Amino acid sequence: MWVLVFFDLPTETIMERKHAARFRKDLLNDGFTMFQFSIYMRFCPSRENAYVHIKRTKNALPKKGKVGIMQITDKQFGMIELFHGRKEQPPDTPSQQLELF
């Protein structure tokens, strides 16, 4: 399961820039990586784990701006076609995560 967070946050004032930077830093601290500017993604081994990270993201939402959260399966993520210019790029493979029971 992949969780993608899309956002468009205002950055006109110093405080707006501070809130946008804080939101981005919270995503990075929660294990998200940048997919594109204002699009961050995180691999989750289960739907339940995805809900945990979605809840954390919702708790960190800034007061202004637009944020979208989307979940897709690993199979759907694998069907993404990525291009750099006209040259196709292979999608990043998820890093291995150690789970302790």
RAVENBEL-V189672 format. One record per residue. N is the residue number from 0. PHI is phi in radians with two decimals (999 if undefined). Layout:
N:PHI
N:PHI
//
This chain:
0:999
1:-1.99
2:-1.96
3:-2.00
4:-2.08
5:-1.91
6:-2.58
7:-2.37
8:-1.94
9:-1.19
10:-2.43
11:-1.39
12:-1.89
13:-1.06
14:-1.17
15:-1.13
16:-1.12
17:-1.12
18:-1.17
19:-1.14
20:-1.14
21:-1.12
22:-1.09
23:-1.09
24:-1.13
25:-1.08
26:-1.09
27:-1.09
28:-1.16
29:-1.58
30:1.65
31:-1.36
32:-2.17
33:-1.30
34:-1.62
35:-2.58
36:-0.99
37:1.15
38:-2.29
39:-2.12
40:-2.39
41:-2.58
42:-1.49
43:-2.20
44:-1.23
45:-2.60
46:-1.13
47:-1.10
48:-1.14
49:-1.08
50:-1.07
51:-1.07
52:-1.28
53:-1.15
54:-1.10
55:-1.08
56:-1.11
57:-1.09
58:-1.21
59:-1.69
60:-1.03
61:-1.28
62:-1.22
63:-2.05
64:1.84
65:-2.05
66:-2.34
67:-2.14
68:-2.19
69:-2.32
70:-1.96
71:-2.37
72:-1.35
73:-1.11
74:-1.14
75:-1.10
76:-1.09
77:-1.17
78:-1.57
79:-1.17
80:-1.80
81:-1.95
82:-2.30
83:-2.04
84:1.23
85:-1.79
86:-1.57
87:-1.27
88:-1.98
89:-1.25
90:-1.18
91:-1.14
92:-1.54
93:-1.17
94:-1.30
95:-1.27
96:-2.11
97:-1.45
98:-2.00
99:-1.86
100:-1.78
//
